[in-house]
Amino acid sequence: MAGFIADEHDEVMSEINMVPFIDVMLVLLIIFIITVPVMKHAVNVELPRAANEKEQIKPETVLLTVQADGSYVLGEEKIADDQLGARLQAAARQQPQPDLHIRGDRDVRYERVAQAMAAAQQAGLGKIGFVTEPPRAP
């Protein structure tokens, strides 16, 4: 689009013709005036109320204690090394699968705790945690 050239001067006039813009704006205004009431029109229906909260089923916790002498205590019952794998497999078959919390005495050899972790992994337990005590305040 070229600018308009004045009659007496050789200067270019830089005016914008606003009429087409006003026409477009008026058309848009009319469209919005027509469509807004249609968008808000709805059928009033009394919907039923229902609670849809997800059921929180917390899995039980299996507590395995490794005592200072290296023996295992599952829950409150002292078990032999050869029973540990079978008992952990029975726990792994439960639905939902329980969490295994291992409490190791500070004086126990790390090997015994590692054996308990390996038995839990072989049994198929997916969640294993360690229980510790917070440090004592001075």
N, C-alpha and C positions, 0 to 999 in steps of 0.2 A: 504494500500500500504506500503510495507516495503521498507526501503532504500537499497541502494546498498552497498555491503560489499567489501571493498578493498581486494586485493589479499594478500598483505604482512602484512597489519595491520588489527586489529579487530575493526576499527573505522567505524561508520555508516556514509555514505556520504549523505549529505542533499542537493541534487540538485533537481530542479524542471524541469521536461521535458516541454519545452516551445513549442514544435511542435504542439500539439493539440490546444493550445491556439491561436497560429498564424493561424491555419486552420480555427478555428471558427471566428476569426476576419476578415479574408479574405472573408468568406462566407457572413458575415454581411455587409461588405463593398460592395460586389457585389449586394446584395439585395437592399441596400439603393441607389446605383447608378441606378438601374433599376426602382425603385418605385418613386423617387422624380420627374422625368419629367412627369410621369403619373399623379401624384397628382396636378401638376401645370397646366396641360392641361385643358383648359375650352373653351367653346364657347363664343365668344365675342358678347354680346347682349346689345343694347342701351336700358336701362330701363327707363320707364317714371318717372318723378319727381312729387311728390305730398306731400303736407304738411299734416301731420297726428297729429297735435297738439290737445290735448284734449280741448274741449270747456269749458271755465270757465264761468259758470253761477253763479253769486253771488246772494244769496238770499237777499231779501229786509230785512230791519230791522224794527221791530215794537218797538216803544219807549213808555214805560209805566212809567209815572211819578207819584210818590206818594208825594203829597204836605204836608206841615207841619200840615195842619188841618185834614189830613187823606183822602182827596178826591183823586180820580184817574183822570189822564189826559192821554188819549191814543192818541198818536201823538200830535195834536194840539187841540183836542176836549175833553172837560170835560165830563166824563160819570159817571152814577150812579153805585152803587155797584151791583145791579141786572143785569145790562147790561154787566158787565165785563166778565163773563163766556161766554156769547153768542158771544161777539166780539173776544175773544181769540180763541174760537172754529172755527169761520170763518177764522181766520188767520192760524190756524193749518191745515185747509183743502187745503190751497194753495200749489201749486207745483212749485218750490221747497219750502219747508217749511221755513218761515222766522225765523230769530233769534229774541228773545225777550230781549230787554235791559231795565232793571228796574233802574230808577233813584229815589232814596229815599232821601227825605229831611233829614238833620241831626237831626231835631227836631221831626220827626214823630215817633210814637210808632212802635216798631218792629213788633207788632201784625199785623199792616196794611200791611207791606211788606210781612210777612209770608202768609197772606191771598191772596195776589196777586200771590205769588209763588205757592200756593196750587191751585188757579184757573187756572194758566197756566199749571200745571201738569195734572189737570183733563181735560183740554181742549185738551191735547195731544201734546203740544209744547215740543220739545226735547232739544232745545238749549236756555238756559237762562243765561244772563250775567248781571253784575251789573256795573253801570257807576259811577265812582268816580272822584274826582278832585285830582290832585297831590298836595302834601303839598306846602305851600308857602315858598319861600326862606326867611331866616331872614334878 
